[in-house]
Amino acid sequence: MWLQIPVLIHLRMPDGRLLRQDGFTILINEQWCLVQMETKPERGQPLTLENPKSGIEQSGRVVEAERSREGGYAVAIEFDRVARELWSAVFSPKDRHVGRS
């Protein structure tokens, strides 16, 4: 589902620092999402997304990060578990397979 939602991104950097950054979603799903952020994370890097409106957090891992046309990076994230509560959205069964082979 194409939906722009502000998120806080908590990212553990390779040197151990915890980086907290504002971002926003581009695409959402209950199993993964695509977010726009300023810092390029590494593939497989763990992170936590927080919906600042609800305070709900969801952990996941970076699947891919590419430079976006708008500046910053478009980052694909796969969640550690289904994230229905994070978005406060209702997903149809067909939404669960978007972007999946």
DAVENRA-V909015 format. One record per residue. N is the residue number from 1. RES is the residue in one letter. OMEGA is omega in degrees with one decimal (none if undefined). BURIAL is 1 if it has 16 or more other ideal C-beta (glycine too) atoms within 10 Angstrom, else 0. Layout:
N:RES:OMEGA:BURIAL
N:RES:OMEGA:BURIAL
This chain:
1:M:176.1:0
2:W:-178.3:0
3:L:179.6:0
4:Q:-179.5:0
5:I:175.3:1
6:P:177.6:0
7:V:168.2:1
8:L:-177.6:0
9:I:177.3:1
10:H:-171.6:1
11:L:176.4:1
12:R:-178.0:0
13:M:-179.3:0
14:P:179.6:0
15:D:176.9:0
16:G:179.1:0
17:R:173.7:0
18:L:-179.4:0
19:L:175.6:0
20:R:-172.4:0
21:Q:172.4:1
22:D:175.9:0
23:G:174.8:1
24:F:179.8:0
25:T:172.9:1
26:I:176.7:1
27:L:176.2:1
28:I:178.9:1
29:N:179.4:1
30:E:179.7:1
31:Q:-178.1:1
32:W:174.3:1
33:C:173.7:1
34:L:-179.0:1
35:V:173.6:1
36:Q:178.5:1
37:M:-175.8:1
38:E:-175.4:0
39:T:178.3:0
40:K:175.8:0
41:P:178.0:1
42:E:175.1:0
43:R:-179.5:0
44:G:-178.6:0
45:Q:177.7:1
46:P:176.3:0
47:L:175.8:1
48:T:173.3:1
49:L:176.7:1
50:E:172.2:1
51:N:-174.3:1
52:P:179.2:0
53:K:-177.4:0
54:S:-175.4:0
55:G:-179.8:0
56:I:179.6:0
57:E:178.3:0
58:Q:178.1:1
59:S:178.9:0
60:G:179.9:1
61:R:178.1:1
62:V:176.6:1
63:V:-177.2:0
64:E:175.4:0
65:A:-179.6:1
66:E:176.6:0
67:R:-179.8:0
68:S:179.4:0
69:R:-177.7:0
70:E:-173.9:0
71:G:-175.6:0
72:G:-174.2:1
73:Y:170.7:1
74:A:-172.4:1
75:V:176.2:1
76:A:-177.1:1
77:I:173.4:1
78:E:-177.3:0
79:F:177.3:1
80:D:176.9:0
81:R:-179.5:0
82:V:-172.8:0
83:A:-179.3:1
84:R:-174.5:0
85:E:-175.4:0
86:L:-172.6:1
87:W:-173.8:1
88:S:-179.9:0
89:A:177.4:0
90:V:-178.8:0
91:F:174.2:1
92:S:178.6:0
93:P:-180.0:0
94:K:177.9:0
95:D:-176.1:0
96:R:-175.5:0
97:H:178.6:0
98:V:178.6:0
99:G:-179.8:0
100:R:176.2:0
101:S:none:0
